[in-house]
Amino acid sequence: MGCGRVGATLAQSLLTRGHEVAVIDQDPAAFRRLGPDFPGRRIKGVGFDREVMKDAGVPQAYAFAAVSSGDNSNIIAARVARETFGVERVVARIYDPRRAEIFQRLGIPTVATVRWAADQTLHHMLPEGSTPDYFDPSGALVLGQVHVNAHWIGRRLTEIEETFGCRVAFVTRLGDAIIPRTDTVYQEGDELHLVAERGSLPELEHRLDTVGPAD
């Protein structure tokens, strides 16, 4: 649901992977973003209207994405897809980060684009400031990107884990993401993505940025 830039890009990406796609939008002019050769279905109508969703094939759908520009429309459509039509794989685009957390706890995965963009911008602007990449549905755990004191360069990531009581989920190195092994060492320019208890992440990042290894 939603044929803006995100919806049109998503539809084309699904088509290239061999899926059948139906796109719902109230504005027929929005379908121009799909291009003249789009082989999927274009459904004009309100995206959370049950008859419109039936016409689009939502009851038989493998997955449903609500990516319009309205938070309310997206969450209503996502809930109708799941609760009325039984679609298991549902995701909603949410602009308000406070709402995103609420709907995560309701079991509806959300993409909070505003919060993600703001966090990424802050991370690159400031020398210290954890960037939450993911919250688990319960809100207890967070995956965060953190800075690490340069004195840890050349030391194993397992030593960082043991010292600070955290887990390194993955490392961004020279633009690529890698899963650390027991012998992986911290290199200059690495960005660590840690899994930690949500409330402990700011203090954990502060310690990582200020405390060096004990020799």
C-alpha positions as CSV (number, residue, x, y, z in Angstrom):
1,M,0.0,0.0,0.0
2,G,1.4,3.3,-1.1
3,C,3.0,4.1,-4.4
4,G,5.4,6.9,-3.4
5,R,9.2,6.5,-4.0
6,V,9.5,3.8,-1.3
7,G,6.5,1.8,-2.5
8,A,7.5,2.0,-6.2
9,T,11.1,1.0,-5.4
10,L,9.8,-1.9,-3.2
11,A,7.5,-3.1,-5.9
12,Q,10.2,-3.1,-8.5
13,S,12.6,-4.9,-6.1
14,L,10.1,-7.6,-5.5
15,L,9.4,-8.1,-9.2
16,T,13.1,-8.6,-9.9
17,R,13.1,-11.4,-7.3
18,G,10.4,-13.2,-9.1
19,H,7.3,-12.2,-7.0
20,E,3.9,-11.2,-8.1
21,V,3.0,-7.7,-6.9
22,A,-0.1,-5.6,-6.4
23,V,0.2,-1.9,-5.5
24,I,-2.6,0.1,-3.9
25,D,-2.9,3.9,-3.9
26,Q,-5.6,6.5,-3.8
27,D,-4.0,8.6,-6.5
28,P,-3.9,7.0,-9.9
29,A,-1.1,9.4,-11.0
30,A,1.1,7.8,-8.4
31,F,1.3,4.7,-10.5
32,R,3.4,6.5,-13.0
33,R,6.4,5.8,-10.7
34,L,6.0,2.2,-11.6
35,G,6.8,2.8,-15.3
36,P,4.8,1.8,-18.3
37,D,6.0,-1.8,-18.4
38,F,5.1,-2.6,-14.8
39,P,3.6,-6.1,-15.0
40,G,2.0,-6.1,-11.6
41,R,-1.5,-4.9,-10.6
42,R,-2.4,-1.3,-9.9
43,I,-5.3,-1.0,-7.5
44,K,-6.9,2.5,-7.0
45,G,-8.5,3.0,-3.6
46,V,-8.1,3.5,0.1
47,G,-5.4,1.1,1.3
48,F,-7.1,-0.1,4.4
49,D,-10.5,-0.6,2.9
50,R,-11.4,-4.3,3.1
51,E,-12.9,-4.5,-0.4
52,V,-10.0,-2.7,-1.9
53,M,-7.6,-5.1,-0.1
54,K,-9.6,-8.1,-1.3
55,D,-9.4,-6.8,-4.9
56,A,-5.6,-6.5,-4.5
57,G,-5.4,-10.1,-3.4
58,V,-4.4,-9.4,0.2
59,P,-6.3,-12.5,1.6
60,Q,-4.0,-14.7,-0.5
61,A,-0.8,-12.6,-0.1
62,Y,2.5,-14.0,1.2
63,A,3.3,-10.5,2.7
64,F,1.9,-7.0,3.0
65,A,3.8,-3.7,3.3
66,A,2.1,-0.4,4.3
67,V,4.4,2.3,3.1
68,S,2.1,5.3,2.4
69,S,2.9,8.8,3.8
70,G,0.4,8.5,6.7
71,D,1.2,6.7,10.0
72,N,-2.5,6.1,10.8
73,S,-3.3,4.6,7.4
74,N,-0.2,2.4,7.5
75,I,-0.9,0.9,10.9
76,I,-4.6,0.4,10.2
77,A,-3.9,-1.3,6.9
78,A,-1.2,-3.5,8.5
79,R,-3.6,-4.5,11.3
80,V,-6.4,-5.3,8.8
81,A,-4.0,-7.4,6.7
82,R,-2.9,-9.4,9.8
83,E,-6.0,-9.6,11.9
84,T,-8.7,-9.7,9.2
85,F,-7.0,-11.5,6.4
86,G,-4.4,-13.5,8.3
87,V,-1.3,-12.3,6.5
88,E,1.6,-13.4,8.7
89,R,4.4,-11.2,7.2
90,V,3.3,-7.6,7.6
91,V,5.4,-4.4,8.0
92,A,4.4,-0.8,8.4
93,R,6.3,2.4,7.7
94,I,6.0,4.8,10.7
95,Y,7.3,8.3,10.8
96,D,6.6,8.9,14.5
97,P,9.3,7.0,16.5
98,R,7.1,6.9,19.6
99,R,4.4,5.1,17.7
100,A,6.8,2.8,16.1
101,E,7.8,1.3,19.5
102,I,4.2,0.8,20.5
103,F,3.4,-1.1,17.3
104,Q,6.5,-3.2,17.6
105,R,5.2,-4.4,21.0
106,L,1.9,-5.2,19.3
107,G,3.9,-7.6,17.1
108,I,3.8,-5.5,13.9
109,P,7.3,-4.8,12.6
110,T,7.8,-1.1,11.8
111,V,10.3,0.9,9.8
112,A,10.8,4.2,11.6
113,T,12.5,6.2,8.9
114,V,12.7,9.6,10.6
115,R,14.3,8.2,13.8
116,W,16.7,6.1,11.7
117,A,17.8,9.1,9.6
118,A,18.1,11.4,12.7
119,D,20.2,8.8,14.6
120,Q,22.5,8.1,11.6
121,T,23.0,11.9,11.1
122,L,23.8,12.4,14.8
123,H,26.3,9.5,14.8
124,H,28.3,11.1,12.0
125,M,28.1,14.6,13.5
126,L,29.1,13.8,17.1
127,P,32.2,11.9,18.4
128,E,30.0,10.1,20.9
129,G,26.3,9.2,20.7
130,S,25.0,5.7,20.4
131,T,22.9,4.9,17.3
132,P,20.1,2.5,18.0
133,D,19.7,0.2,14.9
134,Y,17.1,-2.1,16.3
135,F,14.9,-2.6,19.4
136,D,13.5,-6.1,20.1
137,P,9.7,-6.2,20.4
138,S,9.8,-6.3,24.2
139,G,12.0,-3.1,24.3
140,A,14.5,-4.8,26.6
141,L,17.4,-5.2,24.2
142,V,18.9,-2.8,21.6
143,L,21.4,-3.2,18.8
144,G,23.6,-0.1,18.7
145,Q,26.5,1.3,16.7
146,V,29.2,2.6,19.0
147,H,32.6,4.3,19.0
148,V,35.6,2.5,20.6
149,N,38.7,4.0,22.2
150,A,41.6,3.9,19.7
151,H,43.7,2.0,22.3
152,W,41.7,-1.1,21.5
153,I,43.2,-1.2,17.9
154,G,44.9,-4.5,17.4
155,R,43.1,-6.2,20.3
156,R,40.6,-9.0,19.9
157,L,36.9,-8.2,20.0
158,T,36.4,-11.1,22.5
159,E,38.6,-9.0,24.9
160,I,36.2,-6.1,24.5
161,E,33.3,-8.3,25.2
162,E,34.8,-9.8,28.3
163,T,35.9,-6.3,29.6
164,F,32.6,-4.6,29.1
165,G,30.1,-7.5,29.4
166,C,28.6,-6.9,25.9
167,R,28.2,-8.8,22.6
168,V,29.6,-7.7,19.3
169,A,26.9,-8.6,16.8
170,F,28.8,-7.4,13.7
171,V,31.5,-5.0,12.5
172,T,31.3,-2.5,9.7
173,R,34.8,-2.4,8.1
174,L,35.6,-0.4,5.0
175,G,31.9,-0.3,4.1
176,D,31.4,-4.0,4.5
177,A,29.6,-5.8,7.4
178,I,31.4,-8.8,8.9
179,I,30.5,-11.3,11.6
180,P,33.4,-11.4,14.1
181,R,35.2,-14.6,14.8
182,T,37.1,-15.4,18.0
183,D,40.3,-14.2,16.5
184,T,38.9,-11.0,14.9
185,V,40.7,-7.9,16.1
186,Y,39.6,-4.3,16.3
187,Q,41.0,-2.2,13.4
188,E,41.2,1.5,12.8
189,G,38.0,2.8,11.3
190,D,35.9,-0.2,12.5
191,E,32.4,0.5,13.7
192,L,31.1,-2.0,16.2
193,H,27.4,-2.9,16.5
194,L,26.7,-4.2,20.0
195,V,23.7,-6.0,21.5
196,A,23.1,-4.7,25.1
197,E,20.3,-4.0,27.5
198,R,18.5,-0.9,26.4
199,G,19.2,1.3,29.4
200,S,22.8,0.3,29.6
201,L,23.8,1.4,26.1
202,P,24.8,5.1,26.8
203,E,27.0,4.2,29.8
204,L,28.5,1.2,27.9
205,E,29.4,3.5,25.0
206,H,30.9,6.1,27.3
207,R,33.2,3.4,28.8
208,L,34.1,2.0,25.5
209,D,35.1,5.4,24.3
210,T,37.2,6.3,27.4
211,V,38.6,3.1,28.9
212,G,41.5,1.3,27.2
213,P,42.7,-2.2,27.6
214,A,44.5,-3.3,30.8
215,D,48.1,-4.4,30.0
